[in-house]
Amino acid sequence: MSEPKRRRRKLSTVRIDGEEFKIHAPGFKAILRKGEDIPRPYWVADEDAVNSGYPTKTVPIPVGLGVGNLAPSDVAAAIADECQKQQSAMLAWLDGQVDDRGRLAPKFDGTLGSLADCYESDEDSAYQELKENTAEGYKAWLKMVRETVGLRNVARLVAKDFRRWYRMWKARSTSRGTDGTRQAYGGIQIIRIILNFGAESGIRKCLELRTAMDKMNFRRNPPRNVVMSYAQIRAILEEAWRRGELFMALVQAIQFECFLRQNDVIGQWRKVKPGYITQAGDIIIGDKFWRGMTMEMIRIEDTLVVKTSKTGKPVVHALASCQLVVECLEKIGKSVTDGPVARQTDGSPWRDRQSFSKAWREIARAAGIPENVWNMDNRASGITEASEAGVPDDDIIKQSGHPQKEIMQDVYKRGGAAVSERSHVTRQQHRKTQAS
Protein backbone atom coordinates (compact mmCIF):
# COMPACT_ATOMS: atom_id res chain seq x y z
CA MET A 1 0.00 0.00 0.00
CA SER A 2 1.48 3.35 -1.03
CA GLU A 3 2.30 5.98 1.58
CA PRO A 4 -0.03 8.60 0.05
CA LYS A 5 -2.89 6.09 0.16
CA ARG A 6 -2.10 5.36 3.83
CA ARG A 7 -2.23 8.99 4.89
CA ARG A 8 -5.07 10.40 2.82
CA ARG A 9 -7.98 11.85 4.76
CA LYS A 10 -10.80 11.18 2.33
CA LEU A 11 -14.16 11.96 3.92
CA SER A 12 -16.97 9.43 3.91
CA THR A 13 -20.61 10.31 3.48
CA VAL A 14 -23.06 8.65 5.85
CA ARG A 15 -26.82 9.11 6.10
CA ILE A 16 -28.28 8.72 9.57
CA ASP A 17 -32.02 9.00 10.14
CA GLY A 18 -32.32 11.17 7.01
CA GLU A 19 -29.39 13.47 7.88
CA GLU A 20 -26.16 13.47 5.88
CA PHE A 21 -22.74 13.71 7.53
CA LYS A 22 -19.21 14.03 6.13
CA ILE A 23 -16.82 12.21 8.46
CA HIS A 24 -13.25 10.94 8.47
CA ALA A 25 -14.02 7.22 8.68
CA PRO A 26 -11.45 5.20 6.69
CA GLY A 27 -12.80 1.77 5.78
CA PHE A 28 -16.43 2.72 6.44
CA LYS A 29 -19.12 0.86 4.50
CA ALA A 30 -22.89 0.76 4.93
CA ILE A 31 -24.01 -2.80 4.11
CA LEU A 32 -27.65 -3.70 3.48
CA ARG A 33 -28.41 -7.24 4.66
CA LYS A 34 -31.04 -9.42 3.05
CA GLY A 35 -34.48 -8.82 4.51
CA GLU A 36 -33.52 -5.52 6.16
CA ASP A 37 -34.60 -2.00 5.17
CA ILE A 38 -31.75 -0.03 6.73
CA PRO A 39 -28.06 -0.75 6.08
CA ARG A 40 -25.67 -1.47 8.93
CA PRO A 41 -22.33 0.32 9.44
CA TYR A 42 -19.09 -1.67 9.14
CA TRP A 43 -15.39 -1.03 9.03
CA VAL A 44 -13.84 -3.03 6.17
CA ALA A 45 -10.12 -3.75 5.91
CA ASP A 46 -8.19 -2.66 2.80
CA GLU A 47 -7.87 -5.32 0.13
CA ASP A 48 -4.06 -5.04 0.20
CA ALA A 49 -4.02 -5.78 3.95
CA VAL A 50 -6.36 -8.77 3.60
CA ASN A 51 -4.24 -10.18 0.76
CA SER A 52 -1.19 -9.79 3.01
CA GLY A 53 -2.86 -11.89 5.70
CA TYR A 54 -4.46 -9.32 8.00
CA PRO A 55 -6.84 -11.45 10.14
CA THR A 56 -9.69 -8.95 10.65
CA LYS A 57 -11.67 -8.40 7.45
CA THR A 58 -14.74 -6.62 8.78
CA VAL A 59 -15.88 -5.16 12.10
CA PRO A 60 -19.55 -4.35 12.75
CA ILE A 61 -20.06 -0.95 14.39
CA PRO A 62 -22.75 -1.25 17.12
CA VAL A 63 -24.87 1.75 16.16
CA GLY A 64 -27.88 2.09 13.91
CA LEU A 65 -28.34 4.28 10.85
CA GLY A 66 -32.08 4.63 11.40
CA VAL A 67 -34.13 6.11 14.22
CA GLY A 68 -32.53 5.31 17.58
CA ASN A 69 -31.83 6.44 21.13
CA LEU A 70 -28.70 8.38 20.10
CA ALA A 71 -28.55 11.71 18.30
CA PRO A 72 -27.46 11.29 14.65
CA SER A 73 -24.36 13.41 15.34
CA ASP A 74 -23.32 11.03 18.15
CA VAL A 75 -23.80 8.07 15.81
CA ALA A 76 -21.61 9.74 13.19
CA ALA A 77 -18.90 10.44 15.78
CA ALA A 78 -19.00 6.83 16.99
CA ILE A 79 -18.58 5.53 13.42
CA ALA A 80 -15.63 7.85 12.81
CA ASP A 81 -13.94 6.85 16.07
CA GLU A 82 -14.33 3.10 15.45
CA CYS A 83 -13.14 3.31 11.84
CA GLN A 84 -10.08 5.34 12.81
CA LYS A 85 -9.24 2.87 15.59
CA GLN A 86 -9.56 -0.16 13.31
CA GLN A 87 -7.65 1.55 10.49
CA SER A 88 -4.78 2.43 12.85
CA ALA A 89 -4.58 -1.16 14.07
CA MET A 90 -4.48 -2.44 10.47
CA LEU A 91 -1.70 -0.01 9.48
CA ALA A 92 0.30 -0.95 12.57
CA TRP A 93 -0.02 -4.61 11.63
CA LEU A 94 1.25 -3.84 8.13
CA ASP A 95 4.21 -2.04 9.72
CA GLY A 96 5.15 -5.24 11.53
CA GLN A 97 3.68 -4.53 14.94
CA VAL A 98 1.88 -7.87 14.98
CA ASP A 99 2.63 -8.75 18.59
CA ASP A 100 1.83 -5.38 20.12
CA ARG A 101 -1.08 -6.95 22.01
CA GLY A 102 -1.21 -4.32 24.69
CA ARG A 103 -1.60 -1.45 22.24
CA LEU A 104 -4.19 -3.29 20.14
CA ALA A 105 -6.20 -4.54 23.14
CA PRO A 106 -9.49 -2.78 23.92
CA LYS A 107 -9.05 0.54 25.73
CA PHE A 108 -11.50 2.36 27.96
CA ASP A 109 -12.56 5.42 26.00
CA GLY A 110 -15.18 6.57 28.47
CA THR A 111 -18.09 4.59 27.03
CA LEU A 112 -19.92 1.75 28.67
CA GLY A 113 -19.27 -0.44 25.61
CA SER A 114 -15.51 -0.01 25.88
CA LEU A 115 -15.73 -0.84 29.60
CA ALA A 116 -17.51 -4.09 28.67
CA ASP A 117 -14.77 -4.84 26.11
CA CYS A 118 -12.08 -4.31 28.73
CA TYR A 119 -13.95 -6.49 31.24
CA GLU A 120 -13.89 -9.37 28.73
CA SER A 121 -10.29 -8.94 27.57
CA ASP A 122 -8.31 -7.77 30.62
CA GLU A 123 -6.22 -10.67 31.91
CA ASP A 124 -6.79 -9.47 35.49
CA SER A 125 -10.57 -9.25 35.12
CA ALA A 126 -12.82 -11.58 37.10
CA TYR A 127 -14.23 -12.64 33.71
CA GLN A 128 -11.13 -14.78 33.17
CA GLU A 129 -11.97 -16.82 36.28
CA LEU A 130 -15.51 -17.72 35.23
CA LYS A 131 -16.47 -21.24 34.27
CA GLU A 132 -16.72 -21.43 30.51
CA ASN A 133 -20.46 -22.10 30.45
CA THR A 134 -21.00 -19.08 32.74
CA ALA A 135 -18.79 -16.87 30.58
CA GLU A 136 -20.72 -18.02 27.52
CA GLY A 137 -23.96 -17.07 29.22
CA TYR A 138 -22.61 -13.59 29.99
CA LYS A 139 -21.94 -12.91 26.31
CA ALA A 140 -25.63 -12.48 25.46
CA TRP A 141 -26.09 -9.87 28.21
CA LEU A 142 -22.87 -8.05 27.26
CA LYS A 143 -24.02 -7.96 23.64
CA MET A 144 -27.37 -6.48 24.68
CA VAL A 145 -25.62 -3.77 26.72
CA ARG A 146 -23.31 -2.88 23.82
CA GLU A 147 -26.16 -2.71 21.32
CA THR A 148 -28.48 -0.60 23.44
CA VAL A 149 -26.40 1.61 25.75
CA GLY A 150 -22.81 0.87 24.73
CA LEU A 151 -22.15 4.39 23.48
CA ARG A 152 -23.26 6.09 26.70
CA ASN A 153 -20.46 7.96 28.44
CA VAL A 154 -19.92 6.56 31.94
CA ALA A 155 -19.05 10.00 33.33
CA ARG A 156 -22.48 11.32 32.33
CA LEU A 157 -24.54 8.48 33.79
CA VAL A 158 -26.70 8.81 36.86
CA ALA A 159 -28.14 5.88 38.79
CA LYS A 160 -31.74 6.50 37.71
CA ASP A 161 -30.66 5.77 34.11
CA PHE A 162 -30.59 2.12 35.12
CA ARG A 163 -34.31 2.11 35.89
CA ARG A 164 -35.07 3.42 32.40
CA TRP A 165 -32.75 0.81 30.88
CA TYR A 166 -34.47 -1.92 32.88
CA ARG A 167 -37.84 -0.91 31.39
CA MET A 168 -36.33 -0.74 27.90
CA TRP A 169 -34.73 -4.20 28.17
CA LYS A 170 -37.93 -5.66 29.56
CA ALA A 171 -39.84 -4.38 26.54
CA ARG A 172 -37.31 -5.98 24.18
CA SER A 173 -38.25 -9.55 25.00
CA THR A 174 -41.59 -11.19 25.64
CA SER A 175 -40.66 -14.59 24.22
CA ARG A 176 -40.47 -17.99 25.91
CA GLY A 177 -43.66 -17.37 27.83
CA THR A 178 -42.19 -14.55 29.96
CA ASP A 179 -42.80 -10.83 30.26
CA GLY A 180 -39.17 -9.83 29.63
CA THR A 181 -38.24 -9.58 33.30
CA ARG A 182 -35.47 -12.16 33.00
CA GLN A 183 -33.72 -10.28 30.19
CA ALA A 184 -34.07 -6.94 31.96
CA TYR A 185 -32.72 -8.26 35.25
CA GLY A 186 -29.86 -9.96 33.43
CA GLY A 187 -28.92 -6.62 31.89
CA ILE A 188 -28.89 -4.98 35.33
CA GLN A 189 -26.70 -7.75 36.73
CA ILE A 190 -24.20 -7.30 33.89
CA ILE A 191 -24.12 -3.55 34.53
CA ARG A 192 -23.29 -4.30 38.17
CA ILE A 193 -20.51 -6.66 37.08
CA ILE A 194 -18.80 -4.31 34.63
CA LEU A 195 -19.09 -1.40 37.06
CA ASN A 196 -17.37 -3.61 39.65
CA PHE A 197 -14.59 -4.14 37.13
CA GLY A 198 -14.38 -0.39 36.48
CA ALA A 199 -14.18 0.30 40.22
CA GLU A 200 -11.39 -2.28 40.56
CA SER A 201 -9.60 -0.49 37.71
CA GLY A 202 -9.66 2.79 39.62
CA ILE A 203 -12.47 4.52 37.71
CA ARG A 204 -14.08 6.62 40.44
CA LYS A 205 -17.37 7.15 38.57
CA CYS A 206 -17.84 3.37 38.31
CA LEU A 207 -17.46 3.05 42.09
CA GLU A 208 -19.96 5.85 42.59
CA LEU A 209 -22.54 4.25 40.29
CA ARG A 210 -22.00 0.76 41.69
CA THR A 211 -22.46 2.03 45.25
CA ALA A 212 -25.70 3.74 44.22
CA MET A 213 -26.98 0.48 42.71
CA ASP A 214 -26.72 -1.22 46.10
CA LYS A 215 -29.71 0.84 47.21
CA MET A 216 -31.76 0.09 44.09
CA ASN A 217 -34.15 -2.85 43.74
CA PHE A 218 -35.11 -4.41 40.43
CA ARG A 219 -37.74 -7.08 40.05
CA ARG A 220 -36.33 -10.40 39.01
CA ASN A 221 -38.24 -13.38 37.68
CA PRO A 222 -40.21 -14.98 40.50
CA PRO A 223 -39.15 -18.55 41.36
CA ARG A 224 -40.41 -20.89 38.69
CA ASN A 225 -43.42 -22.92 39.71
CA VAL A 226 -43.93 -24.85 36.47
CA VAL A 227 -44.23 -28.60 36.85
CA MET A 228 -44.33 -31.07 33.99
CA SER A 229 -46.73 -33.89 34.57
CA TYR A 230 -45.94 -37.49 33.81
CA ALA A 231 -48.44 -37.26 30.93
CA GLN A 232 -46.48 -34.36 29.43
CA ILE A 233 -43.20 -36.22 29.81
CA ARG A 234 -44.75 -39.22 28.08
CA ALA A 235 -46.06 -36.96 25.27
CA ILE A 236 -42.55 -35.58 24.65
CA LEU A 237 -41.11 -39.09 24.53
CA GLU A 238 -43.79 -40.30 22.13
CA GLU A 239 -43.21 -37.35 19.80
CA ALA A 240 -39.44 -37.82 19.88
CA TRP A 241 -39.80 -41.53 19.11
CA ARG A 242 -42.21 -40.72 16.27
CA ARG A 243 -39.58 -38.43 14.75
CA GLY A 244 -36.81 -40.97 15.21
CA GLU A 245 -35.12 -38.72 17.78
CA LEU A 246 -34.24 -41.62 20.07
CA PHE A 247 -31.41 -39.87 21.88
CA MET A 248 -33.45 -36.73 22.53
CA ALA A 249 -36.02 -39.01 24.17
CA LEU A 250 -33.27 -40.63 26.24
CA VAL A 251 -32.03 -37.24 27.44
CA GLN A 252 -35.59 -36.28 28.41
CA ALA A 253 -36.07 -39.50 30.36
CA ILE A 254 -32.75 -39.26 32.21
CA GLN A 255 -33.30 -35.64 33.25
CA PHE A 256 -36.75 -36.41 34.66
CA GLU A 257 -36.10 -39.80 36.21
CA CYS A 258 -32.67 -38.98 37.69
CA PHE A 259 -33.23 -35.33 38.72
CA LEU A 260 -30.29 -34.17 36.59
CA ARG A 261 -29.58 -30.67 35.32
CA GLN A 262 -29.38 -30.10 31.59
CA ASN A 263 -25.59 -29.58 31.59
CA ASP A 264 -25.02 -32.86 33.45
CA VAL A 265 -26.61 -34.75 30.57
CA ILE A 266 -25.78 -32.79 27.41
CA GLY A 267 -22.24 -31.97 28.58
CA GLN A 268 -20.15 -28.87 28.00
CA TRP A 269 -17.49 -27.57 25.62
CA ARG A 270 -14.34 -26.18 27.21
CA LYS A 271 -11.11 -24.72 25.89
CA VAL A 272 -8.07 -26.96 25.85
CA LYS A 273 -5.74 -25.35 28.39
CA PRO A 274 -2.15 -26.20 29.38
CA GLY A 275 -2.13 -29.32 31.52
CA TYR A 276 -5.34 -30.70 30.02
CA ILE A 277 -5.48 -34.49 30.38
CA THR A 278 -7.77 -36.41 28.04
CA GLN A 279 -10.41 -38.54 29.75
CA ALA A 280 -12.46 -41.40 28.36
CA GLY A 281 -15.29 -40.04 26.24
CA ASP A 282 -13.72 -36.62 25.58
CA ILE A 283 -14.23 -35.27 22.06
CA ILE A 284 -11.70 -32.71 20.80
CA ILE A 285 -12.44 -30.30 17.94
CA GLY A 286 -9.99 -27.48 17.30
CA ASP A 287 -9.01 -25.81 20.56
CA LYS A 288 -12.03 -27.10 22.47
CA PHE A 289 -13.02 -30.40 24.02
CA TRP A 290 -16.43 -31.79 24.95
CA ARG A 291 -17.02 -33.71 28.16
CA GLY A 292 -20.37 -35.07 29.25
CA MET A 293 -22.55 -38.13 29.74
CA THR A 294 -21.69 -40.98 27.38
CA MET A 295 -23.43 -44.20 26.41
CA GLU A 296 -20.72 -46.17 28.25
CA MET A 297 -22.23 -44.77 31.47
CA ILE A 298 -25.75 -45.86 30.55
CA ARG A 299 -26.05 -49.58 31.10
CA ILE A 300 -29.25 -51.00 32.54
CA GLU A 301 -27.38 -53.62 34.56
CA ASP A 302 -25.18 -50.95 36.19
CA THR A 303 -25.81 -47.93 38.37
CA LEU A 304 -25.46 -44.46 36.86
CA VAL A 305 -22.97 -42.35 38.82
CA VAL A 306 -22.78 -38.67 37.93
CA LYS A 307 -20.72 -35.98 39.66
CA THR A 308 -23.02 -32.99 39.31
CA SER A 309 -21.62 -29.91 37.59
CA LYS A 310 -23.00 -27.38 40.08
CA THR A 311 -22.07 -28.94 43.45
CA GLY A 312 -19.54 -31.60 42.46
CA LYS A 313 -21.46 -34.13 44.58
CA PRO A 314 -21.89 -37.60 43.05
CA VAL A 315 -25.40 -38.99 42.66
CA VAL A 316 -26.26 -42.63 42.07
CA HIS A 317 -29.27 -44.07 40.24
CA ALA A 318 -30.25 -47.67 39.63
CA LEU A 319 -31.11 -47.46 35.94
CA ALA A 320 -33.00 -50.74 35.89
CA SER A 321 -35.56 -49.06 38.15
CA CYS A 322 -35.96 -46.04 35.86
CA GLN A 323 -38.91 -47.11 33.73
CA LEU A 324 -38.66 -44.36 31.10
CA VAL A 325 -34.90 -44.73 30.70
CA VAL A 326 -35.29 -48.47 30.18
CA GLU A 327 -37.92 -47.89 27.48
CA CYS A 328 -35.64 -45.45 25.67
CA LEU A 329 -32.64 -47.79 25.80
CA GLU A 330 -34.74 -50.66 24.44
CA LYS A 331 -35.71 -48.53 21.44
CA ILE A 332 -32.08 -47.54 20.82
CA GLY A 333 -30.95 -51.16 21.04
CA LYS A 334 -27.59 -52.63 21.97
CA SER A 335 -25.71 -51.53 18.87
CA VAL A 336 -24.88 -48.06 20.27
CA THR A 337 -22.42 -48.45 23.12
CA ASP A 338 -20.35 -45.28 23.04
CA GLY A 339 -20.47 -41.58 22.19
CA PRO A 340 -22.56 -38.78 23.71
CA VAL A 341 -25.95 -39.52 25.20
CA ALA A 342 -27.14 -36.13 23.94
CA ARG A 343 -26.21 -36.15 20.28
CA GLN A 344 -27.16 -34.62 16.97
CA THR A 345 -28.15 -36.73 13.99
CA ASP A 346 -24.49 -37.10 12.96
CA GLY A 347 -23.57 -38.47 16.39
CA SER A 348 -21.71 -35.35 17.52
CA PRO A 349 -22.47 -33.46 20.77
CA TRP A 350 -24.70 -30.41 20.66
CA ARG A 351 -22.58 -27.33 20.00
CA ASP A 352 -24.22 -25.36 22.84
CA ARG A 353 -27.23 -25.23 25.14
CA GLN A 354 -29.13 -22.95 22.79
CA SER A 355 -29.06 -25.38 19.86
CA PHE A 356 -30.13 -28.26 22.11
CA SER A 357 -32.94 -26.23 23.67
CA LYS A 358 -34.20 -25.16 20.25
CA ALA A 359 -34.41 -28.78 19.09
CA TRP A 360 -36.12 -29.84 22.33
CA ARG A 361 -38.63 -26.98 22.02
CA GLU A 362 -39.60 -28.06 18.52
CA ILE A 363 -40.47 -31.54 19.81
CA ALA A 364 -42.20 -30.22 22.94
CA ARG A 365 -44.28 -27.79 20.89
CA ALA A 366 -45.39 -30.59 18.56
CA ALA A 367 -46.30 -32.65 21.64
CA GLY A 368 -48.61 -29.89 22.86
CA ILE A 369 -46.40 -28.67 25.70
CA PRO A 370 -47.05 -24.98 26.62
CA GLU A 371 -44.34 -22.43 25.80
CA ASN A 372 -43.84 -21.54 29.46
CA VAL A 373 -42.61 -25.09 30.15
CA TRP A 374 -38.85 -25.34 29.68
CA ASN A 375 -36.44 -28.23 29.44
CA MET A 376 -34.79 -26.97 32.62
CA ASP A 377 -38.05 -27.77 34.48
CA ASN A 378 -37.33 -31.50 34.19
CA ARG A 379 -35.25 -31.67 37.35
CA ALA A 380 -37.77 -29.86 39.54
CA SER A 381 -40.65 -31.81 37.99
CA GLY A 382 -39.01 -35.14 38.79
CA ILE A 383 -38.31 -34.04 42.36
CA THR A 384 -41.89 -32.81 42.78
CA GLU A 385 -43.28 -36.11 41.48
CA ALA A 386 -41.07 -38.04 43.90
CA SER A 387 -42.21 -35.87 46.81
CA GLU A 388 -45.89 -36.26 45.93
CA ALA A 389 -45.37 -39.99 45.73
CA GLY A 390 -44.14 -39.97 49.32
CA VAL A 391 -40.38 -40.34 48.76
CA PRO A 392 -38.63 -38.98 51.91
CA ASP A 393 -36.76 -35.70 51.56
CA ASP A 394 -33.49 -37.31 52.66
CA ASP A 395 -33.73 -39.82 49.79
CA ILE A 396 -34.51 -37.06 47.30
CA ILE A 397 -31.52 -35.06 48.49
CA LYS A 398 -29.22 -38.05 47.98
CA GLN A 399 -30.59 -38.66 44.48
CA SER A 400 -30.50 -35.02 43.41
CA GLY A 401 -27.14 -34.11 44.93
CA HIS A 402 -28.52 -30.92 46.47
CA PRO A 403 -26.57 -29.90 49.58
CA GLN A 404 -29.29 -27.95 51.40
CA LYS A 405 -32.69 -29.33 52.32
CA GLU A 406 -34.26 -25.89 52.70
CA ILE A 407 -33.35 -24.78 49.16
CA MET A 408 -34.39 -28.13 47.73
CA GLN A 409 -37.79 -27.78 49.39
CA ASP A 410 -38.27 -24.13 48.35
CA VAL A 411 -36.95 -24.28 44.78
CA TYR A 412 -37.24 -27.81 43.48
CA LYS A 413 -40.34 -29.19 45.21
CA ARG A 414 -43.13 -27.48 43.32
CA GLY A 415 -46.87 -27.99 43.17
CA GLY A 416 -47.75 -26.14 46.35
CA ALA A 417 -51.47 -26.28 45.55
CA ALA A 418 -51.43 -30.08 45.49
CA VAL A 419 -49.60 -30.16 48.83
CA SER A 420 -52.16 -27.75 50.31
CA GLU A 421 -55.07 -29.85 49.02
CA ARG A 422 -53.65 -33.02 50.59
CA SER A 423 -53.07 -31.15 53.84
CA HIS A 424 -56.62 -29.84 54.05
CA VAL A 425 -58.14 -33.22 53.19
CA THR A 426 -56.12 -34.80 55.99
CA ARG A 427 -57.12 -32.09 58.47
CA GLN A 428 -60.80 -32.44 57.60
CA GLN A 429 -60.60 -36.19 58.04
CA HIS A 430 -58.96 -35.60 61.42
CA ARG A 431 -61.80 -33.23 62.43
CA LYS A 432 -64.40 -35.88 61.59
CA THR A 433 -62.52 -38.38 63.71
CA GLN A 434 -62.39 -35.96 66.66
CA ALA A 435 -66.12 -35.18 66.37
CA SER A 436 -67.21 -38.81 66.42
Residue, then its C-alpha position, 0 to 999 in steps of 0.5 A: m500500500s502506497e504511503p499517500k494512500r495510507r495517509r489520505r484523509k478522504l471523507s466518507t458520506v453517511r446518512i443517519d435518520g435522514e441526515e447526511f454527515k461528512i466524516h473521516a471514517p477510513g474503511f467505512k461501509a454501509i451494508l444492506r443485509k437481506g431482509e432488512d430495510i436499513p443498512r448497517p455500518y461496518w469497518v472493512a479492511d483494505e484489500d491489500a491488507v487482507n491479501s497480506g494476511y491481515p486477520t480482521k476483514t470486517v468489524p460491525i459498528p454497534v450503532g444504527l443508521g435509522v431512528g434510535n436512542l442516540a442523536p445522529s451526530d453522536v452516531a456519526a462520531a461513533i462511526a468515525d472513532e471506530c473506523q479510525k481505531q480499526q484503520s490504525a490497528m491495520l496499518a500498525w499490523l502492516d508495519g510489523q507490529v503484529d505482537d503489540r497486544g497491549r496497544l491493540a487490546p481494547k481501551f476504555d474510551g469513556t463509554l460503557g461499551s468499551l468498559a464491557d470490552c475491557y472487562e472481557s479482555d483484561e487478563d486481570s478481570a474476574y471474567q477470566e476466572l468464570k467457568e466457561n459455560t457461565a462466561e458463555g452465558y454472559k456474552a448475550w447480556l454483554k451484547m445487549v448492553r453494547e447494542t443498546v447503551g454501549l455508546r453512553n459515556v460513563a461519566r455522564l450516567v446517573a443511577k436513575d438511568f438504570r431504571r429506564w434501561y431496565r424498562m427498555w430491556k424488559a420491553r425488548s423480550t416477551s418470548r419464551g412465555t415470559d414478560g421480559t423480566r429475565q432479560a431486563y434483570g440480566g442486563i442490570q446484573i451485567i451492569r453491576i458486574i462491569l461497574n465492579f470491574g471499572a471500580e477495581s480499575g480505579i475509575r471513580k465514577c464506576l465506584e460511585l454508580r455501583t455504590a448507588m446500585d446497592k440501594m436500588n431494587f429491580r424485580r427479578n423473575p419470580p421462582r419458577n413454579v412450572v411442573m411437567s406432569y408425567a403425561q407431558i413427559r410421556a407426550i414428549l417421549e412419544e413425539a421424539w420416538r415418532r420423529g426418530e429422535l431416540f437420543m433426545a427421548l433418552v435425554q428427556a427421560i434421564q433428566f426427569e427420572c434422575f433429577l439431573r440438570q441439563n448440563d449434566v446430561i448434554g455436557q459442555w465444551r471447554k477450551v483446551k488449556p495447558g495441563y489438560i489431560t484427556q479422559a475417556g469419552d472426551i471429544i476434541i475439535g480445534d481448541k475445544f473439548w467436549r465432556g459429558m454423559t456418554m453411552e458407556m455410562i448408561r447400562i441397565e445392569d449398572t448404576l449411573v454415577v454422575k458428579t453434578s456440575k454445580t455442586g460436584k457431589p456424586v449422585v447414584h441411580a439404579l437405571a434398571s428401576c428407571q422405567l422411562v430410561v429403560e424404554c428409551l434404551e430398548k428402542i435404541g438397542k444394543s448396537v450403540t455403546d459409546g459416544p454422547v448420550a445427547r447427540q445430533t443426527d451425525g452423532s456429535p455433541w450439541r454445540d451449545r445449550q441454545s441449539f439443544s434447547k431449540a431442538w427440544r422446544e420443537i419436539a415439545r411444541a409438537a407434543g402440545i407442551p405450553e411455551n412456558v414449560w422449559n427443558m430446565d423444568n425437568r429436574a424440579s418436575g421429577i423431584t416434585e413427582a417423587s415428593e408427591a409420591g411420598v419419597p422422603d426428603d433425605d432420599i430425594i436429596k441423595q438422588s438429586g445431589h442438592p446440599q441444602k434441604e431448605i433450598m431443595q424444598d423451596v426451589y425444586k419441590r413445586g406444586g404447592a397447591a397439590v400439597s395444600e389440598r392433601s393437607h386440608v383433606t387430611r385435616q378435615q378427616h382428622r376433624k371428623t374423627q375428633a367429632s365422632 
